[in-house]
Amino acid sequence: MAKEAAKKKLFGRWKLYQVSGNKVERKNKSCPKCGSGTFMAKHSNRWTCGTCKYCEFITNK
């Protein structure tokens, strides 16, 4: 069971990247406080960092 859980956890990380040609791009934003190594989660009305709890609200224009 531990191997299956490890595979599921690793598989979820690949959803954060997109490959176009020879270039790998990130889909989500990086946290401005933590740096480029930390992704921010996209919610319906905000972007949130899981490490430092930084939050940016999305405004509808």
N, C-alpha and C positions, 0 to 999 in steps of 0.2 A: 504494500500500500504506500510506503514512503516514496518509492520511485515514481508512482503515478502522481502523487501530490507535487513532487519536485518538477515533473514535466509540465504540469498545468501551470505552476507558478512561473516557470521559465517561458512558456508559450505566451503568456500574457504580456511579457515585455516586448515582444516583437510587434505588438499592435501599436506601439508608440513611435515606430519608425516607418518611413516610406522609401522605397528604392526606386530611383528614376535614373536609368542608364548606369553610369559608374558612380553615382552620387547617392549618399544616404542622407535623408532629411528627417528631422524630428517633426512629429505632428503637433505635439503640445508645446506650450510656451515653457521657458525656463524661468525659475524664480530670480527676481532681481537682487534679493538679499543673499540667497544661498549660492548663487552662481550657476554656471551652465550645466553642472552635473545633476541638478535636481529638477524634476518635472513638476508642473502645476496641473492639478486636476480641473477639468472643465465641468462645471455644474450648469444648471439651467440659467442662473442669473449672476454667476461669479466664477473667477479662477481662484483656486486655493492651493497653497503649498502645504504638503503634508509634514514637512520637516519643521519649519519655523512658524507655521500657521498664518503666513502673509496672505492677504486677500485683496483681489481687485474685482470690483463690481462691473458688470456689463450694463451699459446704458443703451437704451433703444433711441435712436435718433430719428 
